[in-house]
Amino acid sequence: MRWIELEIVVPAPPEEAFPWVVEPGLLKEWLPQLQELRPRGFLHHRPVMRHGGLRLGLDVRVARVVVPEVIELDVIWRGVVGRSVLEVAPHDDGSTVTWRVGLTLPPSLRLAGPGIARELRRVVRRDLELLAERLGEPHPDVAEHPDDELDDDVLGPGEEPSGPAGPTTALPEQRSG
């Protein structure tokens, strides 16, 4: 799995910031691409995201929650396997929100890895800026981590991914209506 990581400082303590990263009603305030959030059982959701002309029906399971510090989500969309980790830590008079996104791309998407990484980084950056604005930060500043690995997720012809890639369960195709 290859990772990108971004963080932002928000003017709210962790106990005030954490609900913004876990409560469905608040998620829609700072994740403009979230169209629907369908519950599928305990700690299992089927969010529908829109990105440009794409409508993505994701399968999301909560892997771990430590209130008010961290939520880890396992995400599957077709052959793409991902993990999203949002951490909220105390920082001066507020909190630092760190968002890590890891992806394992199927062979059919590996060549597009650098482009996917750039777009994912752009979207996560904008989402964190919106979160900070909702929490009262007038000029949010997102910090990027130079050791992000997602750009390296490109394999040449005949190369095999290193390590286990995890499950690659394909989800049924979503029709836009």
KOLLUMVO-628191 format. One record per residue (C-alpha): residue number from 0; y, x, z. Coordinates in steps of 0.02 Angstrom, whole numbers, plus 32768, in hexadecimal, padded with zeros to 4 digits. Example, Ala and Ser with C-alpha at 12.3 -4.5 7.8 and 13.67 -1.06 7.14 Angstrom:
<pts>
+-----+------+------+------+
|  nr |    v |    u |    w |
+-----+------+------+------+
|   0 | 7F1F | 8267 | 8186 |
|   1 | 7FCB | 82AC | 8165 |
+-----+------+------+------+
</pts>
This chain:
<pts>
+-----+------+------+------+
|  nr |    v |    u |    w |
+-----+------+------+------+
|   0 | 8000 | 8000 | 8000 |
|   1 | 80AC | 8043 | 7FD3 |
|   2 | 8144 | 801A | 803D |
|   3 | 8200 | 8002 | 8036 |
|   4 | 8269 | 7FF5 | 80D3 |
|   5 | 831B | 7FBB | 80F0 |
|   6 | 837A | 7F97 | 8190 |
|   7 | 841D | 7F4A | 81C7 |
|   8 | 847C | 7F3A | 826A |
|   9 | 84A9 | 7E89 | 829C |
|  10 | 8521 | 7E4F | 8325 |
|  11 | 849F | 7DEC | 8386 |
|  12 | 8423 | 7E23 | 840C |
|  13 | 836A | 7E1D | 83DD |
|  14 | 834C | 7D77 | 8435 |
|  15 | 83D3 | 7D26 | 83C7 |
|  16 | 83A8 | 7D84 | 8326 |
|  17 | 82EA | 7D6D | 832C |
|  18 | 82E9 | 7CB0 | 830E |
|  19 | 8342 | 7CD1 | 8269 |
|  20 | 82AB | 7D32 | 8229 |
|  21 | 8226 | 7CB6 | 8262 |
|  22 | 8268 | 7C03 | 8263 |
|  23 | 8256 | 7BA6 | 81BD |
|  24 | 82FD | 7B4B | 81CB |
|  25 | 835B | 7BED | 81E9 |
|  26 | 82FC | 7C4F | 8163 |
|  27 | 8347 | 7BDF | 80DD |
|  28 | 83F5 | 7C14 | 8119 |
|  29 | 83DE | 7CC9 | 80E3 |
|  30 | 834D | 7CC7 | 8068 |
|  31 | 8399 | 7C6C | 7FD2 |
|  32 | 82FA | 7C81 | 7F6B |
|  33 | 8294 | 7C1B | 7FEA |
|  34 | 827E | 7B70 | 7F9A |
|  35 | 81F8 | 7B23 | 800B |
|  36 | 8192 | 7B57 | 80A1 |
|  37 | 80EF | 7AF6 | 80A6 |
|  38 | 8084 | 7B08 | 8143 |
|  39 | 7FCA | 7B22 | 8120 |
|  40 | 7F8B | 7B2F | 81D2 |
|  41 | 7FAE | 7B94 | 826D |
|  42 | 8011 | 7C30 | 823B |
|  43 | 7FEC | 7C10 | 8182 |
|  44 | 8071 | 7BDB | 8106 |
|  45 | 8086 | 7BC2 | 804C |
|  46 | 813D | 7BEA | 8026 |
|  47 | 817F | 7BC9 | 7F78 |
|  48 | 81FD | 7C4C | 7F42 |
|  49 | 826B | 7C4C | 7EA8 |
|  50 | 82A4 | 7CEF | 7E5A |
|  51 | 8300 | 7CDE | 7DB7 |
|  52 | 8291 | 7C73 | 7D48 |
|  53 | 81F6 | 7C93 | 7DB1 |
|  54 | 81B0 | 7C19 | 7E2F |
|  55 | 813A | 7C72 | 7EA5 |
|  56 | 80C0 | 7C15 | 7F14 |
|  57 | 8094 | 7C95 | 7F9A |
|  58 | 8007 | 7C90 | 8018 |
|  59 | 804B | 7CD2 | 80BE |
|  60 | 7FEE | 7CEC | 8161 |
|  61 | 8041 | 7D27 | 81FF |
|  62 | 7FE3 | 7DC5 | 8233 |
|  63 | 8044 | 7DEC | 82D2 |
|  64 | 80D8 | 7DAD | 8335 |
|  65 | 8128 | 7DFE | 83CD |
|  66 | 81BE | 7D96 | 8404 |
|  67 | 824C | 7DCD | 83F1 |
|  68 | 8219 | 7E70 | 839F |
|  69 | 81AA | 7E62 | 8306 |
|  70 | 8156 | 7DEF | 828A |
|  71 | 80D6 | 7E2F | 820D |
|  72 | 80A0 | 7DC6 | 817A |
|  73 | 8011 | 7DDE | 80FF |
|  74 | 8047 | 7D9F | 8055 |
|  75 | 7FDF | 7D7E | 7FB9 |
|  76 | 801B | 7D48 | 7F0E |
|  77 | 7F9A | 7D4D | 7E84 |
|  78 | 7F5A | 7E01 | 7E84 |
|  79 | 7FEC | 7E46 | 7EE9 |
|  80 | 7FC5 | 7E69 | 7F9F |
|  81 | 8057 | 7E88 | 8014 |
|  82 | 808E | 7E99 | 80C6 |
|  83 | 813B | 7E6D | 8107 |
|  84 | 8172 | 7EAE | 81B0 |
|  85 | 8215 | 7E7B | 8202 |
|  86 | 8244 | 7ED7 | 82A1 |
|  87 | 82D6 | 7EAE | 8313 |
|  88 | 830B | 7F36 | 838E |
|  89 | 839E | 7F43 | 8406 |
|  90 | 8432 | 7FA7 | 83C5 |
|  91 | 84D8 | 7FBA | 8423 |
|  92 | 8521 | 7F09 | 842F |
|  93 | 84A7 | 7EC0 | 83B0 |
|  94 | 8403 | 7EE3 | 8359 |
|  95 | 83BA | 7F48 | 82CD |
|  96 | 8352 | 7EE1 | 8255 |
|  97 | 82D7 | 7F4B | 81F3 |
|  98 | 8279 | 7EFF | 8161 |
|  99 | 81E2 | 7F59 | 811A |
| 100 | 818A | 7F18 | 8080 |
| 101 | 80E7 | 7F62 | 8044 |
| 102 | 808F | 7F38 | 7FA2 |
| 103 | 7FED | 7F5F | 7F4E |
| 104 | 7FFE | 7F35 | 7E96 |
| 105 | 7F6B | 7F06 | 7E27 |
| 106 | 7F49 | 7F79 | 7D93 |
| 107 | 7FA1 | 7F02 | 7D1C |
| 108 | 8046 | 7F1C | 7D79 |
| 109 | 803C | 7FD3 | 7DA9 |
| 110 | 80A7 | 8011 | 7D19 |
| 111 | 812E | 7F97 | 7D4F |
| 112 | 812B | 7FDE | 7E01 |
| 113 | 81D3 | 803A | 7DFB |
| 114 | 822C | 7FA1 | 7DB4 |
| 115 | 81DB | 7F2F | 7E33 |
| 116 | 820E | 7FA7 | 7EBE |
| 117 | 82C4 | 7FAC | 7E84 |
| 118 | 82CE | 7EEF | 7E79 |
| 119 | 8277 | 7ED4 | 7F1F |
| 120 | 82EC | 7F51 | 7F72 |
| 121 | 8383 | 7EF7 | 7F26 |
| 122 | 8347 | 7E4C | 7F63 |
| 123 | 831C | 7E8A | 8012 |
| 124 | 83C6 | 7EE0 | 801E |
| 125 | 8422 | 7E40 | 7FEE |
| 126 | 83B8 | 7DD7 | 8064 |
| 127 | 83DE | 7E4B | 80F7 |
| 128 | 8497 | 7E45 | 80CC |
| 129 | 8490 | 7D86 | 80CF |
| 130 | 8435 | 7D8A | 8177 |
| 131 | 84BB | 7DFB | 81C1 |
| 132 | 8545 | 7D8B | 817C |
| 133 | 84F2 | 7CF0 | 81C9 |
| 134 | 84EC | 7D4C | 8270 |
| 135 | 85A6 | 7D76 | 8266 |
| 136 | 85AE | 7E24 | 8219 |
| 137 | 8646 | 7E23 | 81A3 |
| 138 | 8616 | 7EBD | 813B |
| 139 | 855B | 7EDD | 814C |
| 140 | 8518 | 7F8A | 8121 |
| 141 | 8460 | 7F97 | 80F2 |
| 142 | 840F | 8040 | 8110 |
| 143 | 8388 | 8079 | 8097 |
| 144 | 82FE | 80F0 | 80C5 |
| 145 | 82EB | 8180 | 804A |
| 146 | 8231 | 8190 | 806A |
| 147 | 820A | 80E8 | 8019 |
| 148 | 8165 | 80F5 | 7FBD |
| 149 | 8163 | 805E | 7F4B |
| 150 | 81A6 | 80BD | 7EB4 |
| 151 | 810C | 812B | 7EBA |
| 152 | 8097 | 8097 | 7E9C |
| 153 | 8080 | 80C2 | 7DE5 |
| 154 | 7FD7 | 8102 | 7DAB |
| 155 | 7FB6 | 815A | 7D09 |
| 156 | 7F2B | 8126 | 7C93 |
| 157 | 7E81 | 813C | 7CE4 |
| 158 | 7EC8 | 815D | 7D93 |
| 159 | 7E81 | 80FC | 7E26 |
| 160 | 7EE7 | 80C2 | 7EBC |
| 161 | 7ECB | 812B | 7F58 |
| 162 | 7E84 | 80D3 | 7FF0 |
| 163 | 7E53 | 801E | 8002 |
| 164 | 7EC8 | 7FA6 | 7FAA |
| 165 | 7E97 | 7F14 | 8017 |
| 166 | 7E6B | 7E67 | 7FD8 |
| 167 | 7EA4 | 7E33 | 7F2C |
| 168 | 7E86 | 7D79 | 7F37 |
| 169 | 7EDA | 7D21 | 7EA6 |
| 170 | 7F38 | 7C82 | 7ED0 |
| 171 | 7F39 | 7BE9 | 7E60 |
| 172 | 7FC5 | 7BE9 | 7DE2 |
| 173 | 8061 | 7B8A | 7E15 |
| 174 | 80AD | 7B16 | 7D95 |
| 175 | 8168 | 7AFF | 7D98 |
| 176 | 8191 | 7A4B | 7D99 |
+-----+------+------+------+
</pts>
